[in-house]
């Protein structure tokens, strides 16, 4: 029972932190982007996205030229 309480507390804190990150990312103007690999929270497949250098939000998929630069 104690483990279950601990897990619930940690999940609650995780949700709180994710909400704070989301707020920061929504208010960011994303002035500079760079291509980088990202992976979902569950550890699934990685993909290349354009990431904001300030808030680390995945903003969009790279263009062909950006992807070519990233791979070279």
mmCIF file as Biopython writes it, N, C-alpha, C and O atoms, coordinates in Angstrom:
data_model
#
loop_
_atom_site.group_PDB
_atom_site.id
_atom_site.type_symbol
_atom_site.label_atom_id
_atom_site.label_alt_id
_atom_site.label_comp_id
_atom_site.label_asym_id
_atom_site.label_entity_id
_atom_site.label_seq_id
_atom_site.pdbx_PDB_ins_code
_atom_site.Cartn_x
_atom_site.Cartn_y
_atom_site.Cartn_z
_atom_site.occupancy
_atom_site.B_iso_or_equiv
_atom_site.auth_seq_id
_atom_site.auth_asym_id
_atom_site.pdbx_PDB_model_num
ATOM 1   N N  . UNK A ? 1  ? 0.818  -1.199 0.000   1.0 0.0 1  A 1 
ATOM 2   C CA . UNK A ? 1  ? 0.000  0.000  0.000   1.0 0.0 1  A 1 
ATOM 3   C C  . UNK A ? 1  ? 0.862  1.262  0.000   1.0 0.0 1  A 1 
ATOM 4   O O  . UNK A ? 1  ? 0.512  2.262  -0.627  1.0 0.0 1  A 1 
ATOM 5   N N  . UNK A ? 2  ? 1.979  1.208  0.702   1.0 0.0 2  A 1 
ATOM 6   C CA . UNK A ? 2  ? 2.875  2.361  0.772   1.0 0.0 2  A 1 
ATOM 7   C C  . UNK A ? 2  ? 3.463  2.686  -0.597  1.0 0.0 2  A 1 
ATOM 8   O O  . UNK A ? 2  ? 3.602  3.854  -0.960  1.0 0.0 2  A 1 
ATOM 9   N N  . UNK A ? 3  ? 3.808  1.642  -1.357  1.0 0.0 3  A 1 
ATOM 10  C CA . UNK A ? 3  ? 4.362  1.860  -2.692  1.0 0.0 3  A 1 
ATOM 11  C C  . UNK A ? 3  ? 3.335  2.528  -3.594  1.0 0.0 3  A 1 
ATOM 12  O O  . UNK A ? 3  ? 3.670  3.411  -4.383  1.0 0.0 3  A 1 
ATOM 13  N N  . UNK A ? 4  ? 2.115  2.113  -3.475  1.0 0.0 4  A 1 
ATOM 14  C CA . UNK A ? 4  ? 1.046  2.686  -4.292  1.0 0.0 4  A 1 
ATOM 15  C C  . UNK A ? 4  ? 0.883  4.177  -3.993  1.0 0.0 4  A 1 
ATOM 16  O O  . UNK A ? 4  ? 0.692  4.977  -4.909  1.0 0.0 4  A 1 
ATOM 17  N N  . UNK A ? 5  ? 0.958  4.544  -2.732  1.0 0.0 5  A 1 
ATOM 18  C CA . UNK A ? 5  ? 0.853  5.950  -2.329  1.0 0.0 5  A 1 
ATOM 19  C C  . UNK A ? 5  ? 2.026  6.749  -2.892  1.0 0.0 5  A 1 
ATOM 20  O O  . UNK A ? 5  ? 1.846  7.861  -3.388  1.0 0.0 5  A 1 
ATOM 21  N N  . UNK A ? 6  ? 3.214  6.183  -2.815  1.0 0.0 6  A 1 
ATOM 22  C CA . UNK A ? 6  ? 4.409  6.846  -3.337  1.0 0.0 6  A 1 
ATOM 23  C C  . UNK A ? 6  ? 4.291  7.054  -4.848  1.0 0.0 6  A 1 
ATOM 24  O O  . UNK A ? 6  ? 4.612  8.126  -5.361  1.0 0.0 6  A 1 
ATOM 25  N N  . UNK A ? 7  ? 3.833  6.026  -5.550  1.0 0.0 7  A 1 
ATOM 26  C CA . UNK A ? 7  ? 3.676  6.130  -7.000  1.0 0.0 7  A 1 
ATOM 27  C C  . UNK A ? 7  ? 2.659  7.209  -7.342  1.0 0.0 7  A 1 
ATOM 28  O O  . UNK A ? 7  ? 2.894  8.003  -8.253  1.0 0.0 7  A 1 
ATOM 29  N N  . UNK A ? 8  ? 1.554  7.256  -6.645  1.0 0.0 8  A 1 
ATOM 30  C CA . UNK A ? 8  ? 0.536  8.283  -6.901  1.0 0.0 8  A 1 
ATOM 31  C C  . UNK A ? 8  ? 1.078  9.685  -6.651  1.0 0.0 8  A 1 
ATOM 32  O O  . UNK A ? 8  ? 0.807  10.607 -7.420  1.0 0.0 8  A 1 
ATOM 33  N N  . UNK A ? 9  ? 1.838  9.843  -5.583  1.0 0.0 9  A 1 
ATOM 34  C CA . UNK A ? 9  ? 2.441  11.139 -5.270  1.0 0.0 9  A 1 
ATOM 35  C C  . UNK A ? 9  ? 3.413  11.554 -6.373  1.0 0.0 9  A 1 
ATOM 36  O O  . UNK A ? 9  ? 3.398  12.701 -6.819  1.0 0.0 9  A 1 
ATOM 37  N N  . UNK A ? 10 ? 4.247  10.631 -6.807  1.0 0.0 10 A 1 
ATOM 38  C CA . UNK A ? 10 ? 5.217  10.931 -7.864  1.0 0.0 10 A 1 
ATOM 39  C C  . UNK A ? 10 ? 4.521  11.243 -9.192  1.0 0.0 10 A 1 
ATOM 40  O O  . UNK A ? 10 ? 4.940  12.148 -9.913  1.0 0.0 10 A 1 
ATOM 41  N N  . UNK A ? 11 ? 3.467  10.503 -9.514  1.0 0.0 11 A 1 
ATOM 42  C CA . UNK A ? 11 ? 2.704  10.772 -10.741 1.0 0.0 11 A 1 
ATOM 43  C C  . UNK A ? 11 ? 2.080  12.166 -10.700 1.0 0.0 11 A 1 
ATOM 44  O O  . UNK A ? 11 ? 2.033  12.865 -11.712 1.0 0.0 11 A 1 
ATOM 45  N N  . UNK A ? 12 ? 1.606  12.557 -9.532  1.0 0.0 12 A 1 
ATOM 46  C CA . UNK A ? 12 ? 1.016  13.884 -9.368  1.0 0.0 12 A 1 
ATOM 47  C C  . UNK A ? 12 ? 2.069  14.969 -9.587  1.0 0.0 12 A 1 
ATOM 48  O O  . UNK A ? 12 ? 1.813  15.957 -10.274 1.0 0.0 12 A 1 
ATOM 49  N N  . UNK A ? 13 ? 3.246  14.785 -9.005  1.0 0.0 13 A 1 
ATOM 50  C CA . UNK A ? 13 ? 4.335  15.746 -9.175  1.0 0.0 13 A 1 
ATOM 51  C C  . UNK A ? 13 ? 4.773  15.802 -10.637 1.0 0.0 13 A 1 
ATOM 52  O O  . UNK A ? 13 ? 5.053  16.877 -11.166 1.0 0.0 13 A 1 
ATOM 53  N N  . UNK A ? 14 ? 4.830  14.630 -11.290 1.0 0.0 14 A 1 
ATOM 54  C CA . UNK A ? 14 ? 5.212  14.563 -12.694 1.0 0.0 14 A 1 
ATOM 55  C C  . UNK A ? 14 ? 4.232  15.365 -13.545 1.0 0.0 14 A 1 
ATOM 56  O O  . UNK A ? 14 ? 4.650  16.114 -14.428 1.0 0.0 14 A 1 
ATOM 57  N N  . UNK A ? 15 ? 2.951  15.218 -13.293 1.0 0.0 15 A 1 
ATOM 58  C CA . UNK A ? 15 ? 1.919  15.953 -14.036 1.0 0.0 15 A 1 
ATOM 59  C C  . UNK A ? 15 ? 2.079  17.452 -13.818 1.0 0.0 15 A 1 
ATOM 60  O O  . UNK A ? 15 ? 1.966  18.232 -14.763 1.0 0.0 15 A 1 
ATOM 61  N N  . UNK A ? 16 ? 2.338  17.855 -12.595 1.0 0.0 16 A 1 
ATOM 62  C CA . UNK A ? 16 ? 2.562  19.266 -12.262 1.0 0.0 16 A 1 
ATOM 63  C C  . UNK A ? 16 ? 3.731  19.839 -13.057 1.0 0.0 16 A 1 
ATOM 64  O O  . UNK A ? 16 ? 3.628  20.922 -13.632 1.0 0.0 16 A 1 
ATOM 65  N N  . UNK A ? 17 ? 4.837  19.112 -13.085 1.0 0.0 17 A 1 
ATOM 66  C CA . UNK A ? 17 ? 6.028  19.556 -13.810 1.0 0.0 17 A 1 
ATOM 67  C C  . UNK A ? 17 ? 5.766  19.604 -15.317 1.0 0.0 17 A 1 
ATOM 68  O O  . UNK A ? 17 ? 6.205  20.531 -15.997 1.0 0.0 17 A 1 
ATOM 69  N N  . UNK A ? 18 ? 5.056  18.611 -15.831 1.0 0.0 18 A 1 
ATOM 70  C CA . UNK A ? 18 ? 4.737  18.606 -17.264 1.0 0.0 18 A 1 
ATOM 71  C C  . UNK A ? 18 ? 3.865  19.809 -17.622 1.0 0.0 18 A 1 
ATOM 72  O O  . UNK A ? 18 ? 4.044  20.404 -18.685 1.0 0.0 18 A 1 
ATOM 73  N N  . UNK A ? 19 ? 2.934  20.171 -16.756 1.0 0.0 19 A 1 
ATOM 74  C CA . UNK A ? 19 ? 2.087  21.342 -16.995 1.0 0.0 19 A 1 
ATOM 75  C C  . UNK A ? 19 ? 2.915  22.622 -17.002 1.0 0.0 19 A 1 
ATOM 76  O O  . UNK A ? 19 ? 2.670  23.508 -17.819 1.0 0.0 19 A 1 
ATOM 77  N N  . UNK A ? 20 ? 3.896  22.731 -16.098 1.0 0.0 20 A 1 
ATOM 78  C CA . UNK A ? 20 ? 4.769  23.903 -16.059 1.0 0.0 20 A 1 
ATOM 79  C C  . UNK A ? 20 ? 5.597  24.002 -17.334 1.0 0.0 20 A 1 
ATOM 80  O O  . UNK A ? 20 ? 5.735  25.083 -17.907 1.0 0.0 20 A 1 
ATOM 81  N N  . UNK A ? 21 ? 6.145  22.877 -17.774 1.0 0.0 21 A 1 
ATOM 82  C CA . UNK A ? 21 ? 6.934  22.858 -19.007 1.0 0.0 21 A 1 
ATOM 83  C C  . UNK A ? 21 ? 6.070  23.261 -20.190 1.0 0.0 21 A 1 
ATOM 84  O O  . UNK A ? 21 ? 6.493  24.056 -21.030 1.0 0.0 21 A 1 
ATOM 85  N N  . UNK A ? 22 ? 4.866  22.720 -20.258 1.0 0.0 22 A 1 
ATOM 86  C CA . UNK A ? 22 ? 3.953  23.056 -21.348 1.0 0.0 22 A 1 
ATOM 87  C C  . UNK A ? 22 ? 3.647  24.551 -21.383 1.0 0.0 22 A 1 
ATOM 88  O O  . UNK A ? 22 ? 3.596  25.147 -22.458 1.0 0.0 22 A 1 
ATOM 89  N N  . UNK A ? 23 ? 3.446  25.156 -20.224 1.0 0.0 23 A 1 
ATOM 90  C CA . UNK A ? 23 ? 3.192  26.598 -20.146 1.0 0.0 23 A 1 
ATOM 91  C C  . UNK A ? 23 ? 4.364  27.414 -20.658 1.0 0.0 23 A 1 
ATOM 92  O O  . UNK A ? 23 ? 4.179  28.382 -21.395 1.0 0.0 23 A 1 
ATOM 93  N N  . UNK A ? 24 ? 5.563  27.025 -20.271 1.0 0.0 24 A 1 
ATOM 94  C CA . UNK A ? 24 ? 6.773  27.711 -20.727 1.0 0.0 24 A 1 
ATOM 95  C C  . UNK A ? 24 ? 6.904  27.581 -22.245 1.0 0.0 24 A 1 
ATOM 96  O O  . UNK A ? 24 ? 7.195  28.558 -22.935 1.0 0.0 24 A 1 
ATOM 97  N N  . UNK A ? 25 ? 6.690  26.385 -22.753 1.0 0.0 25 A 1 
ATOM 98  C CA . UNK A ? 25 ? 6.835  26.149 -24.183 1.0 0.0 25 A 1 
ATOM 99  C C  . UNK A ? 25 ? 5.768  26.880 -24.996 1.0 0.0 25 A 1 
ATOM 100 O O  . UNK A ? 25 ? 6.048  27.345 -26.101 1.0 0.0 25 A 1 
ATOM 101 N N  . UNK A ? 26 ? 4.557  26.986 -24.470 1.0 0.0 26 A 1 
ATOM 102 C CA . UNK A ? 26 ? 3.496  27.698 -25.184 1.0 0.0 26 A 1 
ATOM 103 C C  . UNK A ? 26 ? 3.775  29.198 -25.264 1.0 0.0 26 A 1 
ATOM 104 O O  . UNK A ? 26 ? 3.412  29.844 -26.247 1.0 0.0 26 A 1 
ATOM 105 N N  . UNK A ? 27 ? 4.410  29.749 -24.249 1.0 0.0 27 A 1 
ATOM 106 C CA . UNK A ? 27 ? 4.673  31.190 -24.232 1.0 0.0 27 A 1 
ATOM 107 C C  . UNK A ? 27 ? 5.964  31.559 -24.976 1.0 0.0 27 A 1 
ATOM 108 O O  . UNK A ? 27 ? 6.208  32.738 -25.236 1.0 0.0 27 A 1 
ATOM 109 N N  . UNK A ? 28 ? 6.784  30.574 -25.317 1.0 0.0 28 A 1 
ATOM 110 C CA . UNK A ? 28 ? 8.056  30.823 -25.999 1.0 0.0 28 A 1 
ATOM 111 C C  . UNK A ? 28 ? 7.802  31.199 -27.461 1.0 0.0 28 A 1 
ATOM 112 O O  . UNK A ? 28 ? 6.892  30.667 -28.098 1.0 0.0 28 A 1 
ATOM 113 N N  . UNK A ? 29 ? 8.607  32.114 -27.981 1.0 0.0 29 A 1 
ATOM 114 C CA . UNK A ? 29 ? 8.514  32.554 -29.381 1.0 0.0 29 A 1 
ATOM 115 C C  . UNK A ? 29 ? 9.318  31.652 -30.318 1.0 0.0 29 A 1 
ATOM 116 O O  . UNK A ? 29 ? 9.250  31.825 -31.535 1.0 0.0 29 A 1 
ATOM 117 N N  . UNK A ? 30 ? 10.071 30.702 -29.782 1.0 0.0 30 A 1 
ATOM 118 C CA . UNK A ? 30 ? 10.910 29.770 -30.546 1.0 0.0 30 A 1 
ATOM 119 C C  . UNK A ? 30 ? 11.807 30.521 -31.547 1.0 0.0 30 A 1 
ATOM 120 O O  . UNK A ? 30 ? 11.706 30.312 -32.756 1.0 0.0 30 A 1 
ATOM 121 N N  . UNK A ? 31 ? 12.686 31.397 -31.030 1.0 0.0 31 A 1 
ATOM 122 C CA . UNK A ? 31 ? 13.507 32.236 -31.907 1.0 0.0 31 A 1 
ATOM 123 C C  . UNK A ? 31 ? 14.547 31.472 -32.731 1.0 0.0 31 A 1 
ATOM 124 O O  . UNK A ? 31 ? 14.927 31.916 -33.815 1.0 0.0 31 A 1 
ATOM 125 N N  . UNK A ? 32 ? 15.001 30.344 -32.230 1.0 0.0 32 A 1 
ATOM 126 C CA . UNK A ? 32 ? 16.030 29.586 -32.942 1.0 0.0 32 A 1 
ATOM 127 C C  . UNK A ? 32 ? 15.721 28.101 -32.827 1.0 0.0 32 A 1 
ATOM 128 O O  . UNK A ? 32 ? 15.443 27.588 -31.743 1.0 0.0 32 A 1 
ATOM 129 N N  . UNK A ? 33 ? 15.775 27.418 -33.973 1.0 0.0 33 A 1 
ATOM 130 C CA . UNK A ? 33 ? 15.482 25.992 -34.003 1.0 0.0 33 A 1 
ATOM 131 C C  . UNK A ? 33 ? 16.697 25.209 -34.462 1.0 0.0 33 A 1 
ATOM 132 O O  . UNK A ? 33 ? 17.527 25.714 -35.218 1.0 0.0 33 A 1 
ATOM 133 N N  . UNK A ? 34 ? 16.795 23.960 -33.995 1.0 0.0 34 A 1 
ATOM 134 C CA . UNK A ? 34 ? 17.843 23.056 -34.468 1.0 0.0 34 A 1 
ATOM 135 C C  . UNK A ? 34 ? 17.230 21.669 -34.626 1.0 0.0 34 A 1 
ATOM 136 O O  . UNK A ? 34 ? 16.305 21.304 -33.900 1.0 0.0 34 A 1 
ATOM 137 N N  . UNK A ? 35 ? 17.745 20.911 -35.567 1.0 0.0 35 A 1 
ATOM 138 C CA . UNK A ? 35 ? 17.271 19.545 -35.770 1.0 0.0 35 A 1 
ATOM 139 C C  . UNK A ? 35 ? 17.870 18.652 -34.696 1.0 0.0 35 A 1 
ATOM 140 O O  . UNK A ? 35 ? 19.042 18.780 -34.341 1.0 0.0 35 A 1 
ATOM 141 N N  . UNK A ? 36 ? 17.047 17.746 -34.185 1.0 0.0 36 A 1 
ATOM 142 C CA . UNK A ? 36 ? 17.530 16.822 -33.167 1.0 0.0 36 A 1 
ATOM 143 C C  . UNK A ? 36 ? 16.599 15.624 -33.096 1.0 0.0 36 A 1 
ATOM 144 O O  . UNK A ? 36 ? 15.446 15.703 -33.521 1.0 0.0 36 A 1 
ATOM 145 N N  . UNK A ? 37 ? 17.094 14.515 -32.562 1.0 0.0 37 A 1 
ATOM 146 C CA . UNK A ? 37 ? 16.258 13.340 -32.346 1.0 0.0 37 A 1 
ATOM 147 C C  . UNK A ? 37 ? 15.410 13.551 -31.101 1.0 0.0 37 A 1 
ATOM 148 O O  . UNK A ? 37 ? 15.880 14.096 -30.104 1.0 0.0 37 A 1 
ATOM 149 N N  . UNK A ? 38 ? 14.154 13.114 -31.166 1.0 0.0 38 A 1 
ATOM 150 C CA . UNK A ? 38 ? 13.312 13.102 -29.969 1.0 0.0 38 A 1 
ATOM 151 C C  . UNK A ? 38 ? 12.699 11.717 -29.835 1.0 0.0 38 A 1 
ATOM 152 O O  . UNK A ? 38 ? 12.615 10.960 -30.802 1.0 0.0 38 A 1 
ATOM 153 N N  . UNK A ? 39 ? 12.276 11.403 -28.625 1.0 0.0 39 A 1 
ATOM 154 C CA . UNK A ? 39 ? 11.668 10.113 -28.322 1.0 0.0 39 A 1 
ATOM 155 C C  . UNK A ? 39 ? 10.493 10.370 -27.397 1.0 0.0 39 A 1 
ATOM 156 O O  . UNK A ? 39 ? 10.566 11.247 -26.535 1.0 0.0 39 A 1 
ATOM 157 N N  . UNK A ? 40 ? 9.422  9.627  -27.558 1.0 0.0 40 A 1 
ATOM 158 C CA . UNK A ? 40 ? 8.272  9.855  -26.677 1.0 0.0 40 A 1 
ATOM 159 C C  . UNK A ? 40 ? 8.578  9.381  -25.253 1.0 0.0 40 A 1 
ATOM 160 O O  . UNK A ? 40 ? 9.594  8.728  -25.016 1.0 0.0 40 A 1 
ATOM 161 N N  . UNK A ? 41 ? 7.701  9.712  -24.320 1.0 0.0 41 A 1 
ATOM 162 C CA . UNK A ? 41 ? 7.916  9.388  -22.905 1.0 0.0 41 A 1 
ATOM 163 C C  . UNK A ? 41 ? 7.984  7.890  -22.641 1.0 0.0 41 A 1 
ATOM 164 O O  . UNK A ? 41 ? 8.620  7.457  -21.680 1.0 0.0 41 A 1 
ATOM 165 N N  . UNK A ? 42 ? 7.347  7.113  -23.471 1.0 0.0 42 A 1 
ATOM 166 C CA . UNK A ? 42 ? 7.302  5.661  -23.259 1.0 0.0 42 A 1 
ATOM 167 C C  . UNK A ? 42 ? 8.497  4.940  -23.877 1.0 0.0 42 A 1 
ATOM 168 O O  . UNK A ? 42 ? 8.591  3.715  -23.794 1.0 0.0 42 A 1 
ATOM 169 N N  . UNK A ? 43 ? 9.416  5.695  -24.501 1.0 0.0 43 A 1 
ATOM 170 C CA . UNK A ? 43 ? 10.616 5.081  -25.054 1.0 0.0 43 A 1 
ATOM 171 C C  . UNK A ? 43 ? 10.400 4.468  -26.426 1.0 0.0 43 A 1 
ATOM 172 O O  . UNK A ? 43 ? 11.091 3.517  -26.792 1.0 0.0 43 A 1 
ATOM 173 N N  . UNK A ? 44 ? 9.469  4.987  -27.181 1.0 0.0 44 A 1 
ATOM 174 C CA . UNK A ? 44 ? 9.197  4.463  -28.520 1.0 0.0 44 A 1 
ATOM 175 C C  . UNK A ? 44 ? 10.256 4.869  -29.518 1.0 0.0 44 A 1 
ATOM 176 O O  . UNK A ? 44 ? 11.374 5.232  -29.151 1.0 0.0 44 A 1 
ATOM 177 N N  . UNK A ? 45 ? 9.890  4.801  -30.782 1.0 0.0 45 A 1 
ATOM 178 C CA . UNK A ? 45 ? 10.817 5.140  -31.860 1.0 0.0 45 A 1 
ATOM 179 C C  . UNK A ? 45 ? 11.274 6.588  -31.758 1.0 0.0 45 A 1 
ATOM 180 O O  . UNK A ? 45 ? 10.535 7.458  -31.296 1.0 0.0 45 A 1 
ATOM 181 N N  . UNK A ? 46 ? 12.501 6.830  -32.195 1.0 0.0 46 A 1 
ATOM 182 C CA . UNK A ? 46 ? 13.035 8.193  -32.256 1.0 0.0 46 A 1 
ATOM 183 C C  . UNK A ? 46 ? 12.716 8.777  -33.624 1.0 0.0 46 A 1 
ATOM 184 O O  . UNK A ? 46 ? 12.604 8.052  -34.613 1.0 0.0 46 A 1 
ATOM 185 N N  . UNK A ? 47 ? 12.569 10.101 -33.668 1.0 0.0 47 A 1 
ATOM 186 C CA . UNK A ? 47 ? 12.374 10.792 -34.936 1.0 0.0 47 A 1 
ATOM 187 C C  . UNK A ? 47 ? 13.085 12.126 -34.876 1.0 0.0 47 A 1 
ATOM 188 O O  . UNK A ? 47 ? 13.356 12.653 -33.797 1.0 0.0 47 A 1 
ATOM 189 N N  . UNK A ? 48 ? 13.386 12.671 -36.051 1.0 0.0 48 A 1 
ATOM 190 C CA . UNK A ? 48 ? 14.061 13.962 -36.137 1.0 0.0 48 A 1 
ATOM 191 C C  . UNK A ? 48 ? 12.993 15.051 -36.191 1.0 0.0 48 A 1 
ATOM 192 O O  . UNK A ? 48 ? 12.061 14.985 -36.992 1.0 0.0 48 A 1 
ATOM 193 N N  . UNK A ? 49 ? 13.144 16.051 -35.331 1.0 0.0 49 A 1 
ATOM 194 C CA . UNK A ? 49 ? 12.233 17.199 -35.284 1.0 0.0 49 A 1 
ATOM 195 C C  . UNK A ? 49 ? 13.068 18.466 -35.143 1.0 0.0 49 A 1 
ATOM 196 O O  . UNK A ? 49 ? 14.230 18.418 -34.740 1.0 0.0 49 A 1 
ATOM 197 N N  . UNK A ? 50 ? 12.466 19.584 -35.477 1.0 0.0 50 A 1 
ATOM 198 C CA . UNK A ? 50 ? 13.096 20.875 -35.223 1.0 0.0 50 A 1 
ATOM 199 C C  . UNK A ? 50 ? 12.723 21.271 -33.799 1.0 0.0 50 A 1 
ATOM 200 O O  . UNK A ? 50 ? 11.544 21.379 -33.462 1.0 0.0 50 A 1 
ATOM 201 N N  . UNK A ? 51 ? 13.734 21.485 -32.972 1.0 0.0 51 A 1 
ATOM 202 C CA . UNK A ? 51 ? 13.578 21.742 -31.543 1.0 0.0 51 A 1 
ATOM 203 C C  . UNK A ? 51 ? 13.989 23.179 -31.239 1.0 0.0 51 A 1 
ATOM 204 O O  . UNK A ? 51 ? 15.003 23.662 -31.743 1.0 0.0 51 A 1 
ATOM 205 N N  . UNK A ? 52 ? 13.199 23.857 -30.415 1.0 0.0 52 A 1 
ATOM 206 C CA . UNK A ? 52 ? 13.553 25.203 -29.974 1.0 0.0 52 A 1 
ATOM 207 C C  . UNK A ? 52 ? 14.761 25.116 -29.044 1.0 0.0 52 A 1 
ATOM 208 O O  . UNK A ? 52 ? 14.791 24.301 -28.122 1.0 0.0 52 A 1 
ATOM 209 N N  . UNK A ? 53 ? 15.758 25.970 -29.298 1.0 0.0 53 A 1 
ATOM 210 C CA . UNK A ? 53 ? 16.975 25.936 -28.477 1.0 0.0 53 A 1 
ATOM 211 C C  . UNK A ? 53 ? 16.762 26.546 -27.094 1.0 0.0 53 A 1 
ATOM 212 O O  . UNK A ? 53 ? 17.573 26.327 -26.194 1.0 0.0 53 A 1 
ATOM 213 N N  . UNK A ? 54 ? 15.676 27.312 -26.909 1.0 0.0 54 A 1 
ATOM 214 C CA . UNK A ? 54 ? 15.414 27.923 -25.603 1.0 0.0 54 A 1 
ATOM 215 C C  . UNK A ? 54 ? 14.550 27.052 -24.703 1.0 0.0 54 A 1 
ATOM 216 O O  . UNK A ? 54 ? 14.884 26.837 -23.538 1.0 0.0 54 A 1 
ATOM 217 N N  . UNK A ? 55 ? 13.431 26.547 -25.242 1.0 0.0 55 A 1 
ATOM 218 C CA . UNK A ? 55 ? 12.473 25.825 -24.387 1.0 0.0 55 A 1 
ATOM 219 C C  . UNK A ? 55 ? 12.423 24.329 -24.675 1.0 0.0 55 A 1 
ATOM 220 O O  . UNK A ? 55 ? 11.713 23.589 -23.996 1.0 0.0 55 A 1 
ATOM 221 N N  . UNK A ? 56 ? 13.164 23.887 -25.666 1.0 0.0 56 A 1 
ATOM 222 C CA . UNK A ? 56 ? 13.266 22.480 -26.041 1.0 0.0 56 A 1 
ATOM 223 C C  . UNK A ? 56 ? 11.949 21.866 -26.525 1.0 0.0 56 A 1 
ATOM 224 O O  . UNK A ? 56 ? 11.759 20.654 -26.422 1.0 0.0 56 A 1 
ATOM 225 N N  . UNK A ? 57 ? 11.041 22.691 -27.051 1.0 0.0 57 A 1 
ATOM 226 C CA . UNK A ? 57 ? 9.791  22.177 -27.615 1.0 0.0 57 A 1 
ATOM 227 C C  . UNK A ? 57 ? 10.046 21.642 -29.015 1.0 0.0 57 A 1 
ATOM 228 O O  . UNK A ? 57 ? 10.819 22.219 -29.780 1.0 0.0 57 A 1 
ATOM 229 N N  . UNK A ? 58 ? 9.395  20.540 -29.342 1.0 0.0 58 A 1 
ATOM 230 C CA . UNK A ? 58 ? 9.423  20.022 -30.712 1.0 0.0 58 A 1 
ATOM 231 C C  . UNK A ? 58 ? 8.435  20.866 -31.506 1.0 0.0 58 A 1 
ATOM 232 O O  . UNK A ? 58 ? 7.227  20.787 -31.283 1.0 0.0 58 A 1 
ATOM 233 N N  . UNK A ? 59 ? 8.947  21.674 -32.433 1.0 0.0 59 A 1 
ATOM 234 C CA . UNK A ? 59 ? 8.125  22.668 -33.124 1.0 0.0 59 A 1 
ATOM 235 C C  . UNK A ? 59 ? 7.551  22.143 -34.439 1.0 0.0 59 A 1 
ATOM 236 O O  . UNK A ? 59 ? 6.374  22.348 -34.735 1.0 0.0 59 A 1 
ATOM 237 N N  . UNK A ? 60 ? 8.392  21.466 -35.224 1.0 0.0 60 A 1 
ATOM 238 C CA . UNK A ? 60 ? 7.931  20.988 -36.529 1.0 0.0 60 A 1 
ATOM 239 C C  . UNK A ? 60 ? 8.916  19.964 -37.070 1.0 0.0 60 A 1 
ATOM 240 O O  . UNK A ? 60 ? 10.001 19.765 -36.524 1.0 0.0 60 A 1 
ATOM 241 N N  . UNK A ? 61 ? 8.508  19.320 -38.162 1.0 0.0 61 A 1 
ATOM 242 C CA . UNK A ? 61 ? 9.423  18.428 -38.857 1.0 0.0 61 A 1 
ATOM 243 C C  . UNK A ? 61 ? 10.396 19.269 -39.684 1.0 0.0 61 A 1 
ATOM 244 O O  . UNK A ? 61 ? 10.034 20.353 -40.143 1.0 0.0 61 A 1 
ATOM 245 N N  . UNK A ? 62 ? 11.628 18.785 -39.880 1.0 0.0 62 A 1 
ATOM 246 C CA . UNK A ? 62 ? 12.589 19.543 -40.674 1.0 0.0 62 A 1 
ATOM 247 C C  . UNK A ? 62 ? 12.261 19.473 -42.167 1.0 0.0 62 A 1 
ATOM 248 O O  . UNK A ? 62 ? 11.646 18.515 -42.637 1.0 0.0 62 A 1 
ATOM 249 N N  . UNK A ? 63 ? 12.681 20.499 -42.897 1.0 0.0 63 A 1 
ATOM 250 C CA . UNK A ? 63 ? 12.572 20.476 -44.350 1.0 0.0 63 A 1 
ATOM 251 C C  . UNK A ? 63 ? 13.624 19.510 -44.894 1.0 0.0 63 A 1 
ATOM 252 O O  . UNK A ? 63 ? 14.485 19.039 -44.150 1.0 0.0 63 A 1 
ATOM 253 N N  . UNK A ? 64 ? 13.552 19.223 -46.169 1.0 0.0 64 A 1 
ATOM 254 C CA . UNK A ? 64 ? 14.547 18.328 -46.790 1.0 0.0 64 A 1 
ATOM 255 C C  . UNK A ? 64 ? 15.957 18.889 -46.625 1.0 0.0 64 A 1 
ATOM 256 O O  . UNK A ? 64 ? 16.895 18.150 -46.325 1.0 0.0 64 A 1 
ATOM 257 N N  . UNK A ? 65 ? 16.100 20.201 -46.823 1.0 0.0 65 A 1 
ATOM 258 C CA . UNK A ? 65 ? 17.415 20.839 -46.688 1.0 0.0 65 A 1 
ATOM 259 C C  . UNK A ? 65 ? 17.924 20.757 -45.247 1.0 0.0 65 A 1 
ATOM 260 O O  . UNK A ? 65 ? 19.097 20.459 -45.024 1.0 0.0 65 A 1 
ATOM 261 N N  . UNK A ? 66 ? 17.055 21.017 -44.270 1.0 0.0 66 A 1 
ATOM 262 C CA . UNK A ? 66 ? 17.449 20.941 -42.855 1.0 0.0 66 A 1 
ATOM 263 C C  . UNK A ? 66 ? 17.834 19.512 -42.470 1.0 0.0 66 A 1 
ATOM 264 O O  . UNK A ? 66 ? 18.778 19.296 -41.710 1.0 0.0 66 A 1 
ATOM 265 N N  . UNK A ? 67 ? 17.099 18.552 -42.997 1.0 0.0 67 A 1 
ATOM 266 C CA . UNK A ? 67 ? 17.390 17.153 -42.701 1.0 0.0 67 A 1 
ATOM 267 C C  . UNK A ? 67 ? 18.726 16.747 -43.310 1.0 0.0 67 A 1 
ATOM 268 O O  . UNK A ? 67 ? 19.493 16.007 -42.694 1.0 0.0 67 A 1 
ATOM 269 N N  . UNK A ? 68 ? 19.004 17.225 -44.505 1.0 0.0 68 A 1 
ATOM 270 C CA . UNK A ? 68 ? 20.285 16.945 -45.163 1.0 0.0 68 A 1 
ATOM 271 C C  . UNK A ? 68 ? 21.439 17.547 -44.353 1.0 0.0 68 A 1 
ATOM 272 O O  . UNK A ? 68 ? 22.459 16.889 -44.151 1.0 0.0 68 A 1 
ATOM 273 N N  . UNK A ? 69 ? 21.284 18.793 -43.887 1.0 0.0 69 A 1 
ATOM 274 C CA . UNK A ? 69 ? 22.307 19.437 -43.052 1.0 0.0 69 A 1 
ATOM 275 C C  . UNK A ? 69 ? 22.522 18.660 -41.751 1.0 0.0 69 A 1 
ATOM 276 O O  . UNK A ? 69 ? 23.655 18.494 -41.298 1.0 0.0 69 A 1 
ATOM 277 N N  . UNK A ? 70 ? 21.441 18.194 -41.165 1.0 0.0 70 A 1 
ATOM 278 C CA . UNK A ? 70 ? 21.512 17.454 -39.896 1.0 0.0 70 A 1 
ATOM 279 C C  . UNK A ? 70 ? 22.283 16.137 -40.083 1.0 0.0 70 A 1 
ATOM 280 O O  . UNK A ? 70 ? 23.052 15.728 -39.213 1.0 0.0 70 A 1 
ATOM 281 N N  . UNK A ? 71 ? 22.069 15.497 -41.207 1.0 0.0 71 A 1 
ATOM 282 C CA . UNK A ? 71 ? 22.694 14.190 -41.463 1.0 0.0 71 A 1 
ATOM 283 C C  . UNK A ? 71 ? 24.146 14.300 -41.924 1.0 0.0 71 A 1 
ATOM 284 O O  . UNK A ? 71 ? 24.872 13.305 -41.925 1.0 0.0 71 A 1 
ATOM 285 N N  . UNK A ? 72 ? 24.577 15.509 -42.319 1.0 0.0 72 A 1 
ATOM 286 C CA . UNK A ? 72 ? 25.967 15.628 -42.778 1.0 0.0 72 A 1 
ATOM 287 C C  . UNK A ? 72 ? 26.909 16.099 -41.716 1.0 0.0 72 A 1 
ATOM 288 O O  . UNK A ? 72 ? 28.105 16.241 -41.971 1.0 0.0 72 A 1 
#
